[in-house]
Amino acid sequence: MILTVHVKPGARKDSIVWIDEDTLKVSVTAPPEKGKANEAVIDLLAEELGIAKSTIELIRGGTARIKQFRI
């Protein structure tokens, strides 16, 4: 399964809003430096989906706001 994620780093609070079944908007408080925001997104996705963080892989958009994750 591939999820498309619109990321907003440096937000006031962490949140997830589902747009449709495979697209979502994620706001994280982590800054967009040295992969901190990407790690925060993975943590939130794992918590939201109830799966291990190791099963989530960033496949596209490492430095972009629009990312794709393989679950």
Backbone torsions as a table, in degrees:
resi	resn	phi	psi	omega
1	MET	NA	134.6	179.2
2	ILE	-115.8	127.7	178.0
3	LEU	-108.4	135.5	172.9
4	THR	-97.9	127.6	-173.4
5	VAL	-125.4	128.2	172.4
6	HIS	-96.8	115.5	-172.5
7	VAL	-104.5	137.4	173.5
8	LYS	-120.5	96.7	178.6
9	PRO	-77.5	158.2	177.5
10	GLY	71.1	24.9	179.7
11	ALA	-76.2	169.1	178.6
12	ARG	-71.8	-33.2	179.0
13	LYS	-147.5	158.9	177.9
14	ASP	-79.1	133.3	177.0
15	SER	-157.2	157.5	177.4
16	ILE	-130.0	131.2	175.5
17	VAL	-126.4	119.3	178.9
18	TRP	-80.1	127.4	176.6
19	ILE	-89.9	-48.3	170.6
20	ASP	-148.2	-166.9	-171.6
21	GLU	-67.6	-17.7	178.7
22	ASP	-133.3	17.6	177.3
23	THR	-134.7	135.8	179.5
24	LEU	-149.2	160.7	175.0
25	LYS	-109.7	131.1	-178.8
26	VAL	-125.0	127.2	174.0
27	SER	-108.3	131.6	179.3
28	VAL	-130.0	148.3	179.8
29	THR	-79.5	-16.4	-178.0
30	ALA	-67.0	144.3	178.0
31	PRO	-75.7	156.2	179.9
32	PRO	-82.5	56.9	-178.5
33	GLU	-126.9	134.4	172.6
34	LYS	52.4	33.4	176.4
35	GLY	77.3	9.1	-178.7
36	LYS	-64.0	-41.5	179.9
37	ALA	-67.0	-39.7	178.3
38	ASN	-61.3	-42.7	178.6
39	GLU	-64.5	-39.6	178.8
40	ALA	-64.4	-38.3	177.7
41	VAL	-64.9	-43.6	178.4
42	ILE	-61.3	-42.2	177.8
43	ASP	-60.0	-46.0	179.9
44	LEU	-65.3	-42.3	179.3
45	LEU	-62.5	-43.4	179.9
46	ALA	-61.4	-41.4	179.1
47	GLU	-67.4	-43.3	-178.8
48	GLU	-64.4	-42.1	-176.3
49	LEU	-88.8	-11.4	179.7
50	GLY	70.7	37.8	-180.0
51	ILE	-127.1	169.6	178.9
52	ALA	-74.6	146.0	179.3
53	LYS	-61.4	-29.2	-177.5
54	SER	-69.7	-14.3	179.7
55	THR	-90.3	-0.6	179.9
56	ILE	-107.3	127.6	-177.1
57	GLU	-127.5	129.0	174.8
58	LEU	-77.8	117.9	-177.0
59	ILE	-108.8	-18.3	-179.7
60	ARG	-155.9	140.0	173.8
61	GLY	91.0	37.6	-178.7
62	GLY	-55.9	-34.7	179.9
63	THR	-115.5	6.7	-179.3
64	ALA	-102.5	164.2	177.5
65	ARG	-77.9	-28.0	177.0
66	ILE	-96.8	119.0	-174.4
67	LYS	-125.2	159.6	172.8
68	GLN	-124.8	133.4	179.7
69	PHE	-119.8	138.9	173.7
70	ARG	-99.4	129.2	179.1
71	ILE	-104.3	NA	NA
